[in-house]
Amino acid sequence: MTNNIAILGGGNIGTSLAKGLINSNLYSPENIIITRRRTHMIENLALEGMVISSDNLQAVKASGLVFLTVKPMQAKEVLGEITPELNHEKHILVSLVTGLGSKEIQAIIGEQIPVFLAMPNTALALCESMTCISHGEVQEKHKEEVINVFNHVGKCITIPEELMGASTVMAACGVAFALRFLRSIAQGGIEIGFGAELSTLIAAQTLKGAARLAQESGNHPEHEIDKVTTPMGITISGLNEMEHNGFSSALIKGLITSYNKIEKLKKLRD
Ligand SMILES: NC(=O)c1ccc[n+]([C@@H]2O[C@H](COP(=O)([O-])OP(=O)(O)OC[C@H]3O[C@@H](n4cnc5c(N)ncnc54)[C@H](OP(=O)(O)O)[C@@H]3O)[C@@H](O)[C@H]2O)c1
């Protein structure tokens, strides 16, 4: 049994995963084989000791755990390409591809290969991803192996496959939503007196602290908000003004729009 892993698709999420696995010390760089067609774009990873390649078949042959991190439009072709090399006694396939179901994957690679769907985010590189995974009938040891990987690069939970789309919006798109929120706070900070750098620092650390307050207290966010909102005070007046302008509603509508788009794109691909 090999300790090597293959990451097929060395783009944003593939390279974030590779970096996270090294930063977490779960894998040594030489055990990570990462592929893309234009390998010159990931030469920095080779300098860190990883194996870079454009040969998906060879990468699968040399590995046990195989992560599929290409774009949805490219996924079926890559699955078809690697199928002759997949072996149910040796391989576990983990697909990070948005909108690609386990049935669609198994229709290409067969039902013998253990298949997991995983939806992390780009904070993988910092070992701060939120990753939701789902799987069908798989062996306990395979489940443990996959969960262990994602727990090393953040937090991992197992969910039913029908919630994978919702997890994509919350955890993967959620990074962009949170960063746009952060940017808005920072821009407001500039208008009331801070330079861009300090304003971004204050906004980012405040967001991080607020997230930890909710996460570690286990309290409903509104409970923590109550502690900050003095009657007739400055926080509640700002908060209510944001709500009058559709703050919560805009976020919820944005989430639902992203969610609906997954289905629309899936229909276009099929
Ligand atoms: N970005 C996120 O935050 C995020 C989060 C969760 C899940 N995902 C999912 O992860 C997948 C990748 O997203 P991404 O944002 O990382 O996209 P990306 O940056 O475009 O990465 C895709 C990579 O796949 C490579 N590729 C394409 N065809 C290939 C082939 N035949 N063999 C090997 N590599 C190939 C591309 O490089 P070449 O063109 O050089 O081959 C590219 O580097 C998507 O399915 C997305 O839904 C993304």
The ligand as a Gaussian input file, in Angstrom:
#p B3LYP/6-31G(d) Opt

LIG

0 1
 N      -12.200000      27.233000      -5.660000
 C      -12.900000      26.852000      -4.593000
 O      -13.031000      27.570000      -3.598000
 C      -13.514000      25.478000      -4.569000
 C      -14.014000      24.978000      -3.355000
 C      -14.533000      23.688000      -3.335000
 C      -14.589000      22.927000      -4.492000
 N      -14.131000      23.455000      -5.663000
 C      -14.192000      22.625000      -6.864000
 O      -12.859000      22.302000      -7.189000
 C      -12.724000      22.179000      -8.595000
 C      -11.569000      23.045000      -9.060000
 O      -11.870000      24.399000      -8.782000
 P      -10.719000      25.487000      -8.855000
 O      -11.302000      26.760000      -8.381000
 O       -9.497000      24.972000      -8.197000
 O      -10.516000      25.562000     -10.436000
 P       -9.157000      25.838000     -11.223000
 O       -8.335000      26.812000     -10.460000
 O       -9.541000      26.180000     -12.624000
 O       -8.416000      24.434000     -11.187000
 C       -8.710000      23.394000     -12.056000
 C       -7.381000      22.829000     -12.501000
 O       -7.583000      21.629000     -13.234000
 C       -6.541000      21.557000     -14.201000
 N       -6.953000      20.631000     -15.262000
 C       -7.850000      20.815000     -16.237000
 N       -7.934000      19.722000     -17.022000
 C       -7.075000      18.811000     -16.496000
 C       -6.713000      17.485000     -16.856000
 N       -7.239000      16.889000     -17.928000
 N       -5.816000      16.854000     -16.082000
 C       -5.260000      17.462000     -15.012000
 N       -5.560000      18.718000     -14.625000
 C       -6.452000      19.390000     -15.377000
 C       -6.373000      22.983000     -14.679000
 O       -5.048000      23.228000     -15.134000
 P       -4.637000      23.078000     -16.669000
 O       -5.612000      23.867000     -17.467000
 O       -3.230000      23.592000     -16.696000
 O       -4.706000      21.614000     -16.949000
 C       -6.599000      23.768000     -13.393000
 O       -5.367000      24.036000     -12.753000
 C      -14.042000      22.579000      -9.222000
 O      -14.751000      21.443000      -9.609000
 C      -14.764000      23.314000      -8.111000
 O      -16.142000      23.096000      -8.179000
 C      -13.589000      24.699000      -5.730000

